[in-house]
Amino acid sequence: MKKEEILEASKKENKNKDMYAVQIESKGANYAGVSMLLLACVFFTYEIVSGKGSNPAFYSIITIYNAVLYGYKAIEIAHRRKLNIFTSAVWGLLTIMLVLEYFKVV
């Protein structure tokens, strides 16, 4: 096979997606998620130490991100599906609790 034929077959197999770009986007999303969680920890620590209490609206945004991320993983990837469903459910429950706390239902 020629180089062009191999490249064409690879493009068809990957639905015209550049696999390098897909990997870069995936790594970027992982770094963004970790950065978001670290910043949330900094804010949470500051709020508690300063006596301001916590902001459930802010933390509900972070928890819904994780709930959707793990839910999507559970749908798309068969590997560790049960763990992803469980993790998504836990994050989802935490999101519901934070939203209820924000609206002072609980």
N, C-alpha and C positions, 0 to 999 in steps of 0.2 A: 504494500500500500504506500501511496505517496503521502507526503506530509499534509497536503491539502485535503486528501480524502479522509485521513484520520481526523483532522480538524472539523471537517463537515459532519462526520459521523458523531463526533463528540458534541457538537452543537445540537444535532437532532436529538441525541440522547438526553441532553440537559436542557432541552426546550429553549435554545438560544440564550441561555443564561451563562454569564462568565463565572465560572466556579470560583475563581480568585476573588471576584467582587462579592460573591455570596458569602465566602468565608470572612472577608474583611467586615462586611455588614454585621455578620453574626458576632464576631469578636467585639465590634464597636458596641453592639447592643448589650453584650455581657459587661463590658467596662462601664457603660452608662448606668446599668442596673446596680452594679456594685457601688459606683460613685454616688448614686442617689441614696442608697441605703446608708452609706457612710455619713453623708451630709445629714440625713434624717437622725442618725445617732448623735451627731454633734448638736443639732438643734434640740433634740429631746433632752440630752444631758444638760444643756444650758437652761432650758425651760424649767427643769426640775431643780437645779442648783440655785437659780435665781428666784425661785418661789413663784414663778408665773403659772405653773401648772402646764399641762400639755395641750396641744392643739389637735383635737381629733380630726378636723377637716384635712389638715396637712398630712397626717399619717394615713388617713383613709385613701388618699391618692396613691401613696406608696403601696399600700396593701392591695388595692385593686390592680395595680400594675402587675404585682406578683401573682395574684389569682388568675388573671387573664393569661399571663405568660405560661404558667404551669398547665393551665387548662388547654391552651393551644398545643403545648408539647404533648399532652396526653392524647389529643385528637390526632396529631400528625405523626407521632413516633411511637411505634409499638414497644420499643425497648424501655423498660421501667414504667410502663403505662400506669400500673396500680399506684406506684409511688407518686407519680405526677398528679394523678387524680386526688389522692389523699392530700398532697401539698396544696393543690389548688383549693380544695375544700376548706382546709385550715385557714389559708389566706382569705378566702371568701367570707368565712365566719368572722374573722377579725375585722374585715371591712364593714360588715353589717353591724358589728358591735360599735365600731368607731362612728359610723353614721348615726346610729341610734343615740350614742352619747352626745354627739354634736347637736342634735335636735332635742336633747334632753328628754328622750323617751324613756331611757333606762334610769 
